Amino acid sequence: MKLTSCPCYEKQDLLTVLMISTAIISKLNHSKNLNTDILVKICNALQCNVADIMDIALTPISQNKE
């Protein structure tokens, strides 16, 4: 997930503004999954939509081998 839609916020600023943990910042830095509540908090702070701050990496669906 890239937080590039608003240059006024650095990831560390989110710690203070949103009162989120360093574990969440670590997840952001390593493109790990986040809880939707956290995404909503980030979007509210940046005044944007989820699609503005993240990309969805599509993975192929495994075929059933029956």
GUZA-372165 format. One line per 2 residues: for each residue z, x, y of C-alpha. Coordinates in nm, 4 decimals. Example, Ala and Ser with C-alpha at 12.3 -4.5 7.8 and 13.67 -1.06 7.14 Angstrom:
BEGIN
0.7800/1.2300/-0.4500; 0.7140/1.3670/-0.1060
END
This chain:
BEGIN
0.0000/0.0000/0.0000; -0.0932/0.1382/0.3379
0.0845/0.0351/0.6556; -0.1929/0.1249/0.8945
-0.2488/-0.2066/1.0674; 0.0067/-0.1328/1.3391
0.0426/0.2265/1.4612; 0.3681/0.1369/1.6415
0.5623/0.1378/1.3128; 0.6235/0.4328/1.0870
0.7601/0.3680/0.7400; 1.0942/0.5133/0.8441
1.1080/0.2662/1.1357; 1.1033/-0.0132/0.8796
1.4381/0.1108/0.7495; 1.5972/0.0257/1.0815
1.3925/-0.2743/1.1900; 1.3950/-0.4562/0.8559
1.7124/-0.3075/0.7140; 1.5386/-0.2144/0.3892
1.6464/0.0614/0.1540; 1.5030/0.4067/0.1069
1.4038/0.2901/-0.2427; 1.1604/0.0454/-0.0821
1.0184/0.3229/0.1362; 0.9760/0.5330/-0.1779
0.7859/0.2487/-0.3437; 0.5589/0.2281/-0.0384
0.4962/0.6018/-0.0482; 0.4058/0.5911/-0.4175
0.2019/0.2669/-0.4132; 0.4471/0.0911/-0.6441
0.4935/-0.2847/-0.6757; 0.7082/-0.4580/-0.4140
0.8920/-0.7872/-0.4152; 0.7148/-1.0576/-0.2157
1.0263/-1.1008/0.0007; 0.9821/-0.7414/0.1192
0.6131/-0.7990/0.1902; 0.7001/-1.1063/0.3963
0.9582/-0.9073/0.5963; 0.7031/-0.6336/0.6652
0.4375/-0.8867/0.7668; 0.6785/-1.0648/0.9989
0.7696/-0.7358/1.1671; 0.4040/-0.6382/1.2070
0.2989/-0.9951/1.2912; 0.0225/-0.9894/1.0330
-0.0775/-1.1293/0.6935; -0.0258/-0.9654/0.3543
-0.4003/-0.8966/0.3282; -0.3748/-0.6891/0.6472
-0.1292/-0.4400/0.4968; -0.2275/-0.4067/0.1326
-0.5136/-0.3728/-0.1082; -0.5154/-0.5123/-0.4580
-0.6369/-0.2703/-0.7226; -0.8114/-0.4719/-0.9897
-0.7536/-0.3656/-1.3466; -0.9743/-0.4732/-1.6364
-0.8388/-0.7466/-1.8580; -0.8037/-0.6379/-2.2198
-1.0182/-0.8377/-2.4562; -0.8506/-1.0204/-2.7420
-0.9484/-0.8663/-3.0727; -0.8939/-1.1400/-3.3238
END
